[in-house]
Amino acid sequence: MDKDKLTGLTGADTVLVHLDLRPAAIIRDLDLLRPVYGQTAACGYFGRDLPVTWERTDRVETLRRTVGAPDGERAA
């Protein structure tokens, strides 16, 4: 399957095509085995400049293109 040529999928289908949701893949993709939790547990991480991988947005444009949303706008 050529993921770059898919268009018009629903949001759920898009997630299933582009994101590997198996537990080991989530741990790998978000680099969850790094020891950053002590820093995030102490007074939270909101407003702090900590390298938290679960806030990355590196896949947003790919997901938008697949559901047919224009770049920089939310899908309906």
Secondary structure as GFF3:
##gff-version 3
##sequence-region A 1 76
A	DSSP	three_ten_helix	3	5	.	.	.	ID=ss1
A	DSSP	alpha_helix	11	18	.	.	.	ID=ss2
A	DSSP	alpha_helix	23	29	.	.	.	ID=ss3
A	DSSP	alpha_helix	37	41	.	.	.	ID=ss4
A	DSSP	three_ten_helix	53	55	.	.	.	ID=ss5
A	DSSP	alpha_helix	60	67	.	.	.	ID=ss6
###
